[in-house]
């Protein structure tokens, strides 16, 4: 019985750590902070964190020693978003947008330092964009949809996110710190992201954030097509259609937007 009680207590303590990390995820938390907030000894907290690290429920930034939620935990959050029917709510609007433009439309949500594609609609234009499929993840900032989700993330935590994301620049040169910082500034100034020849030389993308009336960032809506199909004045026409689509999605999600950011 004592062993069973001990196991239950360990689970409860691990859940306490995860709950605290969820509230401090963007900036992370140090071991000493977690001990103060949970009342755990350093030895107990470190033992639990090591187990959570091994299961990918927690990750550690070794330069700052801060802990963050890991991909295994964040994947559960992405599943929760789908249960709240974001994909189902948005899909009729995305289909109309794709039909009107003829191009590929994507809906993406943030998943930690990654972005998850939860909907892809291909339009009738015969040359299809070679891009992400549903269920595929890309680094935050890598592509117009992920760039929007980084650019419009919470102000006080954005600098830390950019620093963490830029560590992947060896694999994704586009994420080099000075480059991604410049693109974030441009995207915020415009209110949308536009990338040309970024992942594929012949492709261009536009993306807008889905932000509700309370300022919660839910997702990004992006359109992917050939570079020449986003030349002006068509780009402005497409952007207007995308803004109408995003406004329609925001109207649809507003009844269940009171629980905070879901992206």
N, C-alpha and C positions, 0 to 999 in steps of 0.2 A: 504493500500500500504506500509505503514511504517513497519508493522509487517512482510509482505512478504519480503521486502528488508532486514530486520533484520535476518530473517531465512536464506536467501541466504548467507548473510555475515557470519553467524555461520557455515554453511556448508563449506564455503571457508576456514574459519579459522581452522576447524577440519581437512580438507584435507591438509592444510599447516603443521599441527602437524604430521599427518601420513607420509607425505613426508619426513619430517626431521627425524622421527623415523626410516624410511626405510633406510636412509643413515647412521644411527648410531645404527642399531638394535642390533648387537652383543654386543657392549659395553654399550648400553643404553644411556639415556639422563636424566639429572635431570630437575626438574621443572624450576629452575633458568636458565639452559641452553636453554630450550625451549622458555622461555620468551625473552631472548636476541636474539635468532635466528628468532623469529616470530614478535617481537615487541609487543606482547600481555602483558597485565597486569597479575600479578600472579592470581588474582581472576578469570579473564576470562579463562586463560589457565587451571586452576584447574577445573573449571566448565566443560569445554569441555572434559578434560581428564577423569573426573568422568563419563560422559556419554559414552565415548568410552570404558572405563573399564567395565561398566555395560553391554555393547553389545559385550564384548570379542574381540574388535578390538585393544585393548591395554591391557597390563598387567604391574604390578609394582612389582619390586623386593624390598620387604619391609626392607631388611637388608641394602641395598645401597640407597634406595629411587629412584632408576633409573627406567625410563619407557622403555618398549620394545613393539614391535608389538605383538598383541595377536593372538590366534589361528584362530579367524574368519577372520582376515585380511590375515594371512599367507595361509589359505586354498584357498583364491583367487589366491595367487601366484602359488600354486600347480596346480590349474586349468589352469593358463597361460602356465605353462611348458607343459602340455598335449596339449594345442592348438598349441604349437611349434613342436608337433609331435615327441617328444623324445621317447615316447612309441612306436609309429608307426615305427620310424626310426630304433630303436634298436631291435624290436621283431623278424625279420627274423634271425638276428645274434644270438639272445638268443635261438631261436628254434633249430638252427644248433648245438649250444653248448650243449643244453639239449639232443639232439638226439645222439651226439657223445659220451657223458658221461653216458647217461641213467638216469641222476639225475635231481633234481629240481633246476631251476635257477630263481633268483629274480632280479628285477630292482627296486631300491629305490631312492627317492629324499629326500632332507632335507626340513622340513616344520617347521621352528622355532626351538623349542627344541624337536621336534618329527621327525620321518622319516616315509614317506608314501610309501607303496608298490604300484607301478603303473603297474607292469607286473610280472606274475608268469607263468612259463612254467614247467610242469611236464614231466620228461623223461620216457622212457619205462621200467625202472627198476621196478619190481613188488611191492617192498616195498616203499611206498611214504613217503616223509618227512612230518611230522606234523609241519607246520610252518605258516607264515603269508599268507593271501590271498590278492588279489588286493583290495585296498581301506582301508586296515588295517594300523594303525599307531602304532609305537613303540617309546619309548624314544630314543633320540639321544644317541648312545653309547651302547644300549642294543641289542646285536646280532652283527654278523660280518659286515653286511652291514651298520647298524647305527654306528658301531665303526669306520669304514673307513671314513664315512662322518664327524665324529667328529675329528678323527686323522688328516685328511687332510684339515680341515677348516682353515680359515685365521689365520696366525701365531699370529698377534697382539691381536686377540680376543679369542683365544682358551682357555686361562687360565680362562677367565670369563665364557665361555661356560661350561667348566668342573666343575667349582664351582656351577653353576646353575643346571646342570644336576645331580650332586652328591647329591643334596637335596632330590632327589627321592629315595635315598638308603634304606629308611625304607620299601618302597614297592618293590624296586628292589635292593636287596643287592649287586648284581653284580656292581652297579654304585657307590659303596663306593669310596670315593675320592682317597685313596692310590691305590686301585685296578685299577680303570679306568685310572689313571695317568700312572701306570706301563704298562697297555695294549696299551695305546696310543703310548708310547715310543717304545714298541716292534713293533707295527704296522708300525710306520714311518720308523724304521730301516730296516724292511723287505720289505716295499713297498706294503704290503697286510696284511689282517687280517686272522688269523686262530684260531678258537675256537673249543674246543672239550668238549662235555658233558656240555655245558654252560646252555642252556635253557632246553634241554632234554638230559639225561645221555647217551642215545644211539646214539645221533646225533652229527655230526661235520660239520663245515662250513668254507668255504674259501670266501674271498671277496676282490675285487679290486676297486680302485676309477676310475671314468671316468673323466679324466682331459684333457682339450684341450691343444693346442699348446701354448696358452697364459696363461696357468696356472689356468683357470677357472674350478672349481669343479662342475660337473653337477649331478652326481649320483653315485651309487655303483652297481656293479654287483656281486652277491653272488651265491654260489652253496651250496646246503644243501643235506646231505646224511647220511648214517650210518657211525659210527666211523671207522669200519674196511675197508670201501670203500675209505677212505682218508689216509690210511696207506701208507708209502713210499714203493716202488717207484711210486705208482699210484698218490700220491699227487702232485709230481713234474710234472707228465704228465698232470694232470688236470690243474695245474697252468699255464702251457705253453699254453694250449688251451684257458684258460680264458684270458690270456694276448693278444692272437691273436684276440679274440672276442672284447675286449675293444678297441684295436687299430682300428678295423674295425668300431666300433661305433663312435670313435673320428673322423675318416675320414669322416663319414656321416654327423656329426653335425658341422664340421668346417665351412661350408658356412654361418651358422647363429650363430657363436660363438662370434661375436663382441660386443654383448650388455652386457657382464658381466656375473657373476655367476648366474645360474638359479636354482641351488640346494639349 
